[in-house]
Amino acid sequence: MIPFIFLTSKADKLDLRKGMEMGADDYLIKPFTPKELLKAIATQLEKKASVQKISQQKLDELRSNITHSLPHELRTPLNGILASTELLLDELDSMETNEIREIVEQISLSGKRLYRLTMNFLLYAELELIATDPKKIASLRQDKTRSSQIVITEQAMAQVKAEKREADLLLNLPDVAIAMAEMRVEKLVEELVDNAMKFSAIGQPIEINGFVKDNQFVLSVKNSGREITPQQIAQIGAHVQFERKLYEQQGSGLGLAIVQKLIELHQGQLIIESPSNQQTVVTVYLPLSA
């Protein structure tokens, strides 16, 4: 975190490049004046202050997002479970079988939502830890999915079926091996399809297309519905939701952050675009398996 300035008589371009590669923040060649030295120091201190300010802003934003989203996301399913079980305990003897089934289904739905939220938090924490360990990153990149078509199709179909939106799903996928473990591919598809369904209505198409380009597998998920602005795309991160005050949506905002982190760890690329009003396309680039 301490700015480092090289003061040296080595004026060759290769020496300058080597100094910067060693981690120097600036490089002053002798002879230099006191004014030049003070200016270089002032510039580095201003740069450091700017970085710290941005980091603090991000930290404050994260705290704010956690404060607003996490209590709601935990409280909603818990309230559903507690209220339903209280009703069962109080009225069980007088209830019909179909009424009991309906309440149990609500308990199950709330429990699944709480479970997914918990698992997403644990996964995001795990990915952040992996990102700090080069050995774990290297190990992660050794995994592979032999049949991407089968894994993606099965995961996407399971999700649209659960929401009774089978007719909305359009699939066009090649069958290639990609350098990511099957469970990671499933998670990536789960979050992308969940996001597409969340921001589109029943009856609006969700297109999943795949193709190979420059030794990479390109997967795109397109939905018609509410678009994402460039400002919102730039803010993608843990616990960030888009326009929750205008559009009530479930989820802690971790989905796209998990997708982004997974892709970074696998040396891929994530591109989110809204080419026209009421449309969003999320494109993922992943390396093919050798």
Backbone as numpy.savetxt, mean C-alpha at the origin, in Angstrom:
# Nx Ny Nz CAx CAy CAz Cx Cy Cz
22.86 11.56 10.15 22.04 12.78 10.15 22.89 14.05 10.15
24.20 13.92 10.38 25.07 15.10 10.40 25.57 15.38 8.99
25.34 16.57 8.43 25.85 16.91 7.09 27.37 16.81 7.07
27.91 16.27 5.96 29.35 16.05 5.84 29.86 16.72 4.57
30.83 17.62 4.73 31.38 18.35 3.59 32.85 17.98 3.41
33.21 17.54 2.22 34.62 17.27 1.90 35.33 18.58 1.59
36.48 18.81 2.24 37.36 19.94 1.93 38.66 19.33 1.41
38.95 19.46 0.13 40.05 18.71 -0.44 40.69 19.43 -1.63
41.92 19.06 -1.91 42.61 19.60 -3.09 42.39 18.69 -4.30
41.74 17.55 -4.10 41.49 16.62 -5.21 40.37 17.19 -6.10
40.76 17.69 -7.24 39.81 18.41 -8.10 39.34 17.60 -9.29
39.89 16.39 -9.44 39.50 15.57 -10.58 38.03 15.16 -10.46
37.37 15.05 -11.61 35.95 14.70 -11.62 35.71 13.34 -10.97
36.61 12.39 -11.19 36.46 11.06 -10.60 36.58 11.13 -9.08
37.49 12.01 -8.58 37.62 12.17 -7.13 36.33 12.75 -6.54
35.77 13.74 -7.23 34.53 14.34 -6.77 33.42 13.31 -6.71
33.33 12.49 -7.77 32.30 11.46 -7.82 32.49 10.44 -6.70
33.75 10.06 -6.45 34.04 9.09 -5.38 33.65 9.65 -4.02
33.95 10.95 -3.80 33.60 11.58 -2.54 32.09 11.58 -2.30
31.34 11.89 -3.34 29.88 11.91 -3.21 29.34 10.50 -2.98
29.95 9.51 -3.63 29.51 8.12 -3.45 29.81 7.62 -2.04
30.85 8.20 -1.40 31.19 7.81 -0.03 30.23 8.43 0.99
29.39 9.33 0.51 28.36 9.88 1.40 28.48 11.36 1.69
29.40 12.05 1.02 29.54 13.49 1.25 28.29 14.22 0.78
27.89 15.23 1.55 26.74 16.05 1.16 27.17 17.21 0.27
28.43 17.62 0.40 28.98 18.68 -0.46 30.48 18.45 -0.62
31.09 19.16 -1.57 32.49 18.90 -1.92 33.13 20.22 -2.30
33.98 20.77 -1.42 34.67 22.03 -1.69 36.12 21.76 -2.05
36.56 22.34 -3.15 37.93 22.13 -3.64 38.80 23.31 -3.22
39.95 23.00 -2.63 40.91 24.04 -2.25 41.50 24.68 -3.52
41.77 25.99 -3.49 41.51 26.91 -2.38 40.06 27.40 -2.41
39.53 27.68 -1.23 38.18 28.24 -1.13 38.21 29.38 -0.11
37.22 30.23 -0.17 37.18 31.39 0.72 36.33 31.07 1.95
36.52 31.79 3.03 35.66 31.61 4.21 34.18 31.79 3.85
33.89 32.72 2.95 32.50 32.95 2.54 31.90 31.71 1.88
32.70 31.07 1.01 32.22 29.85 0.34 31.96 28.74 1.35
32.86 28.62 2.33 32.71 27.58 3.35 31.45 27.82 4.19
31.27 29.07 4.63 30.09 29.39 5.45 28.80 29.20 4.66
28.84 29.55 3.37 27.66 29.36 2.53 27.32 27.88 2.38
28.37 27.05 2.19 28.16 25.60 2.06 27.56 25.02 3.34
28.07 25.49 4.51 27.55 25.01 5.79 26.09 25.45 5.97
25.81 26.72 5.65 24.44 27.22 5.78 23.48 26.46 4.90
23.92 26.15 3.68 23.07 25.39 2.75 22.73 24.02 3.30
23.74 23.32 3.86 23.50 21.98 4.40 22.59 22.02 5.63
22.75 23.04 6.47 21.89 23.16 7.65 20.45 23.47 7.25
20.29 24.30 6.22 18.94 24.60 5.72 18.29 23.35 5.13
19.11 22.58 4.41 18.60 21.34 3.82 18.17 20.36 4.91
19.01 20.25 5.95 18.69 19.35 7.05 17.40 19.79 7.75
17.27 21.11 7.98 16.07 21.63 8.63 14.83 21.36 7.80
14.98 21.46 6.47 13.85 21.20 5.56 13.42 19.74 5.63
14.41 18.84 5.64 14.11 17.40 5.72 13.42 17.08 7.04
13.92 17.67 8.13 13.32 17.43 9.45 11.89 17.96 9.50
11.66 19.11 8.85 10.32 19.69 8.83 9.35 18.77 8.09
9.79 18.24 6.93 8.94 17.33 6.15 8.66 16.06 6.94
9.70 15.53 7.61 9.54 14.31 8.42 8.54 14.55 9.55
8.63 15.72 10.18 7.72 16.05 11.27 6.29 16.18 10.76
6.15 16.78 9.57 4.82 16.92 8.98 4.20 15.55 8.71
5.03 14.64 8.16 4.54 13.29 7.88 4.17 12.56 9.17
4.98 12.76 10.21 4.69 12.12 11.50 3.40 12.66 12.09
3.23 13.99 12.01 1.99 14.60 12.52 0.78 14.11 11.74
0.95 13.97 10.41 -0.15 13.49 9.57 -0.49 12.05 9.90
0.55 11.23 10.14 0.33 9.83 10.51 -0.41 9.74 11.83
0.01 10.57 12.81 -0.66 10.57 14.11 -2.12 10.95 13.97
-2.35 11.98 13.15 -3.72 12.45 12.94 -4.58 11.37 12.29
-4.02 10.71 11.25 -4.77 9.67 10.55 -5.07 8.48 11.46
-4.08 8.10 12.27 -4.29 7.00 13.20 -5.37 7.37 14.22
-5.29 8.60 14.73 -6.25 9.07 15.72 -7.68 9.03 15.18
-7.83 9.37 13.89 -9.18 9.44 13.32 -9.67 8.09 12.80
-8.77 7.30 12.20 -9.24 6.08 11.53 -9.20 4.84 12.42
-8.15 4.68 13.21 -7.99 3.45 13.97 -9.09 3.21 15.01
-9.42 4.22 15.83 -10.51 3.97 16.79 -11.82 3.57 16.11
-12.12 4.23 14.99 -13.36 3.91 14.26 -13.30 2.48 13.72
-12.16 2.12 13.12 -12.05 0.79 12.51 -12.09 -0.33 13.54
-11.58 -0.08 14.72 -11.65 -1.09 15.78 -13.01 -1.10 16.46
-13.57 0.08 16.67 -14.81 0.20 17.42 -16.00 -0.37 16.65
-16.05 -0.13 15.34 -17.21 -0.54 14.55 -17.46 -2.05 14.60
-16.47 -2.90 14.26 -16.73 -4.34 14.36 -16.92 -4.83 15.79
-16.19 -4.22 16.73 -16.35 -4.63 18.12 -17.76 -4.32 18.62
-18.27 -3.15 18.27 -19.64 -2.80 18.65 -20.64 -3.78 18.05
-20.39 -4.16 16.78 -21.27 -5.12 16.13 -21.28 -6.47 16.83
-20.11 -6.92 17.24 -20.00 -8.21 17.94 -20.67 -8.14 19.31
-20.36 -7.10 20.07 -20.89 -6.98 21.42 -22.41 -6.79 21.42
-22.90 -5.93 20.52 -24.35 -5.68 20.48 -25.11 -6.94 20.08
-24.58 -7.67 19.11 -25.26 -8.88 18.63 -25.25 -9.98 19.69
-24.11 -10.14 20.39 -24.06 -11.18 21.43 -24.96 -10.82 22.61
-25.03 -9.52 22.94 -25.93 -9.09 24.02 -27.39 -9.41 23.67
-27.74 -9.15 22.41 -29.10 -9.43 21.95 -29.39 -10.93 22.02
-28.44 -11.74 21.63 -28.61 -13.19 21.70 -28.81 -13.65 23.14
-27.98 -13.14 24.03 -28.06 -13.55 25.44 -29.40 -13.15 26.06
-29.91 -11.98 25.68 -31.16 -11.49 26.28 -32.41 -12.12 25.67
-32.37 -12.40 24.36 -33.59 -12.81 23.66 -33.55 -14.22 23.08
-32.52 -14.97 23.38 -32.32 -16.27 22.72 -33.54 -17.19 22.85
-34.14 -17.27 24.03 -35.24 -18.21 24.26 -36.48 -17.89 23.42
-36.64 -16.64 23.03 -37.83 -16.24 22.28 -37.57 -16.06 20.78
-36.38 -16.35 20.34 -36.02 -16.10 18.94 -36.30 -17.30 18.05
-36.66 -17.00 16.80 -36.79 -18.04 15.78 -35.41 -18.38 15.24
-35.30 -19.54 14.62 -34.02 -20.01 14.08 -33.45 -19.04 13.05
-34.31 -18.52 12.17 -33.82 -17.60 11.14 -33.31 -16.29 11.74
-33.90 -15.84 12.85 -33.44 -14.63 13.53 -32.06 -14.85 14.16
-31.90 -16.03 14.76 -30.61 -16.37 15.37 -29.52 -16.44 14.30
-29.86 -17.07 13.16 -28.90 -17.19 12.06 -28.47 -15.80 11.56
-29.43 -14.90 11.43 -29.12 -13.55 10.94 -28.16 -12.83 11.88
-28.38 -12.96 13.18 -27.51 -12.30 14.16 -26.11 -12.93 14.15
-26.06 -14.25 14.07 -24.76 -14.94 14.02 -23.98 -14.54 12.78
-24.67 -14.37 11.66 -24.01 -13.92 10.44 -23.41 -12.53 10.61
-24.11 -11.65 11.33 -23.58 -10.31 11.61 -22.35 -10.38 12.50
-22.38 -11.27 13.47 -21.21 -11.46 14.34 -20.02 -11.95 13.52
-20.28 -12.91 12.65 -19.23 -13.45 11.79 -18.64 -12.38 10.89
-19.51 -11.55 10.30 -19.06 -10.47 9.41 -18.19 -9.47 10.17
-18.60 -9.08 11.36 -17.82 -8.15 12.17 -16.49 -8.76 12.60
-16.53 -10.05 12.94 -15.31 -10.74 13.34 -14.29 -10.81 12.21
-14.78 -11.08 10.99 -13.89 -11.15 9.83 -13.26 -9.79 9.53
-14.07 -8.75 9.69 -13.55 -7.40 9.44 -12.45 -7.05 10.45
-12.69 -7.39 11.70 -11.70 -7.13 12.74 -10.44 -7.97 12.52
-10.63 -9.21 12.11 -9.49 -10.10 11.84 -8.63 -9.55 10.70
-9.29 -9.10 9.61 -8.54 -8.58 8.48 -7.77 -7.31 8.86
-8.39 -6.45 9.63 -7.73 -5.24 10.08 -6.48 -5.58 10.89
-6.63 -6.53 11.82 -5.49 -6.95 12.65 -4.38 -7.53 11.80
-4.72 -8.40 10.85 -3.72 -9.03 10.01 -3.01 -8.01 9.11
-3.75 -7.00 8.66 -3.13 -5.96 7.83 -2.12 -5.14 8.63
-2.46 -4.83 9.86 -1.51 -4.11 10.70 -0.26 -4.94 10.93
-0.42 -6.22 11.21 0.72 -7.10 11.45 1.56 -7.25 10.19
0.90 -7.38 9.03 1.63 -7.53 7.77 2.41 -6.27 7.44
1.79 -5.10 7.63 2.49 -3.86 7.32 3.72 -3.70 8.21
3.57 -4.04 9.50 4.72 -3.98 10.42 5.80 -4.95 9.99
5.40 -6.15 9.55 6.37 -7.16 9.09 7.13 -6.66 7.87
6.42 -6.07 6.91 7.07 -5.57 5.69 8.03 -4.42 6.00
7.66 -3.57 6.95 8.55 -2.48 7.34 9.83 -3.03 7.96
9.72 -4.09 8.74 10.90 -4.71 9.35 11.78 -5.38 8.29
11.14 -6.07 7.35 11.89 -6.71 6.27 12.67 -5.67 5.48
12.09 -4.50 5.27 12.73 -3.44 4.47 14.02 -2.94 5.10
14.24 -3.21 6.40 15.46 -2.76 7.06 16.54 -3.83 7.08
16.25 -5.02 6.54 17.19 -6.15 6.61 17.50 -6.66 5.20
18.69 -6.37 4.66 19.05 -6.80 3.30 18.94 -8.31 3.09
19.27 -9.10 4.13 19.18 -10.56 3.99 17.74 -11.02 3.81
16.84 -10.41 4.57 15.42 -10.77 4.45 14.85 -10.33 3.11
15.31 -9.18 2.63 14.87 -8.71 1.31 15.31 -9.67 0.23
16.59 -10.10 0.31 17.13 -11.04 -0.68 16.37 -12.36 -0.65
16.04 -12.83 0.56 15.28 -14.07 0.70 13.89 -13.94 0.12
13.26 -12.79 0.36 11.91 -12.52 -0.16 11.89 -12.60 -1.69
12.94 -12.10 -2.32 12.99 -12.04 -3.78 13.31 -13.39 -4.43
13.60 -14.40 -3.61 13.84 -15.74 -4.14 12.54 -16.51 -4.38
11.46 -16.05 -3.76 10.17 -16.74 -3.88 9.59 -16.56 -5.29
8.69 -17.45 -5.66 8.08 -17.34 -6.99 6.65 -17.88 -7.00
5.88 -17.40 -7.94 4.55 -17.93 -8.23 4.61 -18.53 -9.62
4.41 -19.84 -9.72 4.58 -20.53 -11.00 3.45 -20.23 -11.98
2.24 -20.12 -11.48 1.09 -19.86 -12.35 0.35 -18.62 -11.87
0.76 -17.47 -12.36 0.13 -16.22 -11.93 -1.34 -16.17 -12.34
-1.67 -16.74 -13.49 -3.04 -16.71 -13.98 -3.99 -17.39 -12.99
-3.61 -18.57 -12.50 -4.46 -19.32 -11.58 -4.62 -18.57 -10.26
-3.50 -18.10 -9.71 -3.53 -17.43 -8.40 -4.37 -16.15 -8.46
-4.15 -15.34 -9.48 -4.87 -14.07 -9.60 -6.36 -14.31 -9.85
-6.66 -15.24 -10.74 -8.06 -15.54 -11.08 -8.83 -16.04 -9.87
-8.25 -17.01 -9.15 -8.94 -17.58 -8.00 -9.18 -16.54 -6.91
-8.19 -15.69 -6.66 -8.34 -14.67 -5.62 -9.39 -13.64 -6.01
-9.33 -13.17 -7.25 -10.28 -12.15 -7.71 -11.71 -12.71 -7.73
-11.87 -13.95 -8.21 -13.20 -14.56 -8.26 -13.79 -14.74 -6.87
-12.96 -15.13 -5.91 -13.44 -15.33 -4.55 -13.97 -14.02 -3.97
-13.29 -12.91 -4.28 -13.71 -11.63 -3.73 -15.00 -11.10 -4.36
-15.09 -11.15 -5.68 -16.31 -10.64 -6.31 -17.51 -11.54 -5.99
-17.26 -12.83 -5.80 -18.34 -13.75 -5.44 -18.89 -13.40 -4.05
-17.99 -13.06 -3.12 -18.41 -12.71 -1.76 -19.29 -11.46 -1.76
-19.08 -10.57 -2.75 -19.87 -9.33 -2.84 -20.98 -9.44 -3.88
-21.17 -10.66 -4.43 -22.19 -10.91 -5.46 -21.99 -9.99 -6.68
-20.72 -9.90 -7.14 -20.40 -9.04 -8.28 -19.65 -9.82 -9.37
-19.95 -11.10 -9.48 -19.27 -11.92 -10.49 -19.43 -11.35 -11.90
-20.61 -10.79 -12.18 -20.89 -10.28 -13.52 -20.08 -9.03 -13.84
-19.55 -8.37 -12.83 -18.78 -7.14 -13.06 -17.33 -7.41 -13.41
-16.84 -8.61 -13.14 -15.41 -8.91 -13.30 -15.07 -9.33 -14.72
-14.06 -8.67 -15.31 -13.54 -9.00 -16.63 -12.07 -9.35 -16.49
-11.69 -10.57 -16.91 -10.31 -11.04 -16.75 -9.66 -11.31 -18.10
-8.41 -10.87 -18.22 -7.61 -11.15 -19.42 -6.16 -11.29 -18.97
-5.74 -12.53 -18.68 -4.44 -12.75 -18.06 -3.62 -13.81 -18.79
-2.31 -13.59 -18.97 -1.43 -14.64 -19.46 -1.02 -15.51 -18.28
-0.47 -16.67 -18.54 -0.01 -17.54 -17.46 1.52 -17.53 -17.45
2.10 -16.76 -16.55 3.55 -16.64 -16.45 3.98 -16.83 -15.01
5.27 -17.11 -14.82 5.83 -17.23 -13.47 6.41 -15.88 -13.07
6.07 -15.42 -11.87 6.57 -14.13 -11.42 7.34 -14.29 -10.11
8.27 -13.36 -9.88 9.18 -13.45 -8.73 8.54 -12.88 -7.47
7.50 -13.55 -7.01 6.83 -13.19 -5.76 6.09 -14.41 -5.25
6.13 -14.63 -3.96 5.46 -15.80 -3.38 3.95 -15.73 -3.62
3.32 -16.91 -3.74 1.88 -16.96 -4.02 1.06 -16.20 -2.98
1.43 -16.35 -1.70 0.65 -15.67 -0.65 0.76 -14.16 -0.77
1.90 -13.67 -1.28 2.07 -12.23 -1.48 1.26 -11.76 -2.68
1.24 -12.56 -3.74 0.44 -12.22 -4.92 -1.03 -12.18 -4.54
-1.47 -13.16 -3.76 -2.87 -13.19 -3.31 -3.22 -11.93 -2.52
-2.31 -11.52 -1.65 -2.56 -10.32 -0.84 -2.61 -9.08 -1.73
-1.71 -9.00 -2.68 -1.68 -7.86 -3.60 -2.99 -7.76 -4.37
-3.45 -8.89 -4.91 -4.70 -8.92 -5.67 -5.88 -8.62 -4.76
-5.87 -9.18 -3.55 -6.95 -8.94 -2.59 -7.15 -7.45 -2.35
-6.06 -6.73 -2.12 -6.17 -5.30 -1.82 -6.57 -4.49 -3.06
-6.04 -4.85 -4.23 -6.38 -4.11 -5.44 -7.84 -4.31 -5.84
-8.32 -5.55 -5.75 -9.72 -5.82 -6.09 -10.65 -5.23 -5.05
-10.26 -5.33 -3.78 -11.07 -4.73 -2.71 -11.20 -3.23 -2.93
-10.12 -2.59 -3.31 -10.14 -1.15 -3.56 -11.03 -0.82 -4.75
-10.94 -1.65 -5.80 -11.76 -1.42 -7.01 -13.24 -1.56 -6.68
-13.60 -2.54 -5.85 -15.00 -2.71 -5.48 -15.48 -1.61 -4.54
-14.58 -1.16 -3.67 -14.93 -0.12 -2.71 -15.28 1.19 -3.40
-14.57 1.48 -4.51 -14.75 2.75 -5.19 -15.54 2.62 -6.49
-16.36 1.59 -6.58 -17.26 1.44 -7.72 -18.56 0.82 -7.22
-19.61 1.00 -7.98 -20.92 0.48 -7.58 -21.22 -0.85 -8.27
-22.13 -1.61 -7.70 -22.56 -2.86 -8.32 -23.10 -2.55 -9.72
-22.62 -3.32 -10.70 -23.02 -3.09 -12.08 -21.96 -2.37 -12.89
-20.99 -1.74 -12.21 -19.88 -1.09 -12.89 -18.75 -2.09 -13.05
-18.13 -2.16 -14.24 -17.13 -3.19 -14.52 -15.83 -3.00 -13.75
-15.20 -4.13 -13.43 -13.85 -4.15 -12.85 -13.01 -5.00 -13.79
-12.05 -4.38 -14.46 -11.22 -5.08 -15.45 -9.85 -5.40 -14.86
-9.44 -6.67 -15.01 -8.10 -7.08 -14.61 -7.38 -7.61 -15.85
-6.34 -6.89 -16.26 -5.58 -7.27 -17.45 -4.13 -7.52 -17.09
-3.50 -8.42 -17.83 -2.09 -8.71 -17.60 -1.37 -8.95 -18.92
-0.10 -8.57 -18.96 0.73 -8.85 -20.14 2.19 -8.76 -19.73
3.07 -9.21 -20.61 4.51 -9.20 -20.34 5.16 -8.10 -21.16
6.03 -7.31 -20.51 6.73 -6.22 -21.20 8.11 -6.04 -20.56
9.16 -6.08 -21.39 10.53 -5.86 -20.91 10.88 -6.74 -19.71
10.59 -8.01 -19.83 10.88 -9.00 -18.79 10.18 -8.69 -17.46
9.04 -8.03 -17.56 8.22 -7.74 -16.39 6.78 -8.17 -16.64
6.13 -8.59 -15.56 4.71 -8.89 -15.63 3.95 -7.63 -15.25
3.08 -7.18 -16.15 2.31 -5.95 -15.92 0.87 -6.34 -15.62
0.40 -5.96 -14.44 -0.97 -6.26 -14.01 -1.70 -4.94 -13.78
-2.85 -4.78 -14.42 -3.62 -3.56 -14.22 -5.03 -3.90 -13.75
-5.53 -3.10 -12.81 -6.89 -3.25 -12.30 -7.60 -1.92 -12.53
-8.65 -1.96 -13.34 -9.37 -0.73 -13.70 -10.80 -0.81 -13.21
-11.25 0.26 -12.57 -12.65 0.31 -12.15 -13.27 1.64 -12.56
-14.55 1.59 -12.85 -15.31 2.80 -13.12 -15.97 3.22 -11.82
-15.86 4.49 -11.50 -16.38 4.98 -10.24 -15.64 6.24 -9.85
-15.45 6.44 -8.56 -14.79 7.65 -8.10 -13.31 7.61 -8.44
-12.82 8.70 -9.08 -11.41 8.77 -9.45 -10.56 9.23 -8.27
-9.24 9.01 -8.37 -8.29 9.46 -7.36 -7.48 10.61 -7.94
-7.36 11.70 -7.19 -6.63 12.87 -7.68 -5.13 12.65 -7.54
-4.31 13.41 -8.31 -2.84 13.30 -8.18 -2.36 13.58 -6.75
-3.02 14.51 -6.06 -2.63 14.82 -4.68 -2.87 13.62 -3.76
-3.98 12.93 -3.98 -4.29 11.76 -3.16 -3.32 10.61 -3.46
-2.95 10.46 -4.72 -1.99 9.42 -5.11 -0.66 9.65 -4.40
-0.23 10.92 -4.33 1.05 11.25 -3.70 1.03 10.99 -2.20
-0.16 10.93 -1.60 -0.29 10.77 -0.15 -0.48 9.32 0.27
-0.40 8.38 -0.67 -0.64 6.98 -0.32 0.30 6.56 0.79
-0.24 6.01 1.86 0.56 5.56 2.98 -0.33 4.92 4.02
0.29 4.42 5.05 -0.48 3.74 6.09 -1.46 4.69 6.75
-2.68 4.21 6.95 -3.74 4.91 7.68 -4.27 6.15 6.95
-4.04 6.24 5.64 -4.55 7.38 4.89 -5.75 6.93 4.06
-6.88 7.61 4.22 -8.05 7.34 3.41 -8.39 8.57 2.58
-9.00 8.36 1.43 -9.30 9.47 0.53 -10.73 9.97 0.74
-10.85 11.22 1.15 -12.14 11.89 1.23 -13.16 11.11 2.06
-12.73 10.66 3.23 -13.65 9.88 4.05 -14.85 10.72 4.50
-14.63 12.03 4.65 -15.73 12.89 5.08 -16.83 12.94 4.03
-16.45 12.79 2.74 -17.44 12.85 1.67 -18.01 11.48 1.35
-17.14 10.46 1.46 -17.57 9.11 1.09 -17.25 8.18 2.25
-18.26 7.68 2.90 -18.02 6.76 4.02 -17.52 5.43 3.45
-16.34 5.05 3.88 -15.75 3.81 3.37 -15.11 3.05 4.52
-15.14 1.75 4.43 -14.52 0.93 5.45 -13.05 0.73 5.11
-12.25 0.50 6.15 -10.83 0.22 5.94 -9.96 1.29 6.58
-8.78 0.88 7.00 -7.86 1.77 7.69 -6.98 2.55 6.74
-7.07 2.26 5.43 -6.19 2.91 4.47 -4.89 2.17 4.30
-4.76 0.99 4.90 -3.51 0.23 4.82 -3.37 -0.54 3.52
-4.48 -0.77 2.82 -4.44 -1.64 1.64 -3.44 -1.23 0.59
-3.55 0.00 0.08 -2.62 0.46 -0.95 -1.21 0.63 -0.40
-1.09 0.96 0.88 0.24 1.07 1.49 0.93 -0.28 1.51
0.18 -1.35 1.78 0.73 -2.71 1.76 1.15 -3.09 0.34
0.28 -2.78 -0.63 0.61 -3.05 -2.03 1.89 -2.33 -2.43
1.97 -1.06 -2.08 3.15 -0.26 -2.42 4.42 -0.84 -1.80
4.34 -1.23 -0.54 5.51 -1.78 0.15 5.92 -3.12 -0.44
4.95 -3.97 -0.75 5.25 -5.26 -1.37 5.99 -5.08 -2.69
5.50 -4.15 -3.50 6.09 -3.92 -4.82 7.50 -3.35 -4.69
7.70 -2.43 -3.76 9.03 -1.87 -3.54 10.03 -2.96 -3.16
9.62 -3.85 -2.24 10.51 -4.91 -1.78 10.86 -5.89 -2.89
10.00 -6.00 -3.90 10.25 -6.92 -5.02 10.78 -6.19 -6.26
11.27 -4.98 -6.08 11.87 -4.19 -7.16 10.89 -3.97 -8.31
9.64 -3.77 -7.97 8.61 -3.50 -8.97 8.24 -2.03 -8.99
7.10 -1.75 -9.58 6.64 -0.37 -9.70 5.12 -0.34 -9.60
4.61 0.70 -8.95 3.17 0.91 -8.80 2.80 2.25 -9.43
1.84 2.23 -10.34 1.37 3.46 -10.99 -0.14 3.53 -10.82
-0.63 4.66 -10.31 -2.07 4.87 -10.14 -2.47 6.07 -10.99
-3.46 5.87 -11.83 -3.89 6.93 -12.73 -5.41 7.03 -12.75
-5.89 8.22 -13.00 -7.31 8.44 -13.28 -7.38 9.13 -14.64
-7.33 8.33 -15.72 -7.26 8.91 -17.07 -8.48 9.72 -17.47
-9.59 9.47 -16.83 -10.81 10.24 -17.11 -11.65 10.32 -15.85
-12.64 11.16 -15.87 -13.53 11.27 -14.72 -14.20 9.93 -14.44
-14.33 9.64 -13.16 -15.03 8.42 -12.73 -14.33 7.14 -13.18
-12.99 7.17 -13.24 -12.26 5.95 -13.61 -10.88 5.97 -12.95
-10.45 4.80 -12.47 -9.13 4.67 -11.86 -8.48 3.39 -12.39
-7.19 3.50 -12.73 -6.42 2.35 -13.19 -5.18 2.22 -12.30
-5.04 1.06 -11.64 -3.86 0.77 -10.84 -3.03 -0.26 -11.60
-1.79 0.10 -11.91 -0.91 -0.77 -12.69 0.30 -1.18 -11.85
0.58 -2.48 -11.86 1.67 -3.04 -11.08 2.69 -3.69 -12.03
3.96 -3.37 -11.85 5.04 -4.00 -12.60 5.84 -4.89 -11.66
5.93 -6.17 -12.01 6.69 -7.13 -11.18 7.66 -7.92 -12.05
8.84 -8.24 -11.53 9.80 -9.02 -12.32 9.31 -10.44 -12.56
9.62 -10.94 -13.75 9.32 -12.35 -14.04 10.29 -13.25 -13.30
9.86 -14.45 -13.01 10.75 -15.43 -12.38 11.67 -16.03 -13.44
12.92 -16.27 -13.06 13.89 -16.82 -14.02 13.43 -18.20 -14.48
